[in-house]
């Protein structure tokens, strides 16, 4: 497996991986599944690509032995507090079902966090499983005085601070605008 920055030629493969990763798991009716609408995560990715929040340097793919895209992760521009301090929102993170459980997601998250830190970003926020993301140092956002866009998210809204983090960054988190629409 190789982790590298996404290129323009990867866009269709990334969309296919994201769609497969988030597809409904009912395979009993292949015909209706083939006609099912795209998962919201694939639509979100399409919208993020054309938004001001898209950061091409923080969009990574994992490729398999034959160079095929098997996973993808992206961080987009977010903000914290009334002064709109710069931050990142992680997601979606997608791994093709045939490659899940093999460390692809782990490698992608490590790569994007390392790149974000190298670029001088202060923190990364996400909505996800504390059991999964805790291994990367994500903690409940409330521990840092950062509130979720939706209070119902509770402990599932998490933050990972990076080297440039300043404890004065507090307040409500805002994802890139497409997150509000999908």
Secondary structure, 3 states (H helix, E strand, C coil): CEEEECCHHHHHHHHHHHHHHHCCCCCCCHHHHHCCCCCHHHHHHHHHHCCCCCCHHHEEEEECCCCCEEEEEEEEEEEECCCCEEEEEEEEEEECHHHCCCCHHHHHHHHHHHHHHHCCCCEEEEECCHHHHHHHCCEEHHHHCEECCCHHHHHHEEEEECCCCCCCCCEEEECCCHHHHC
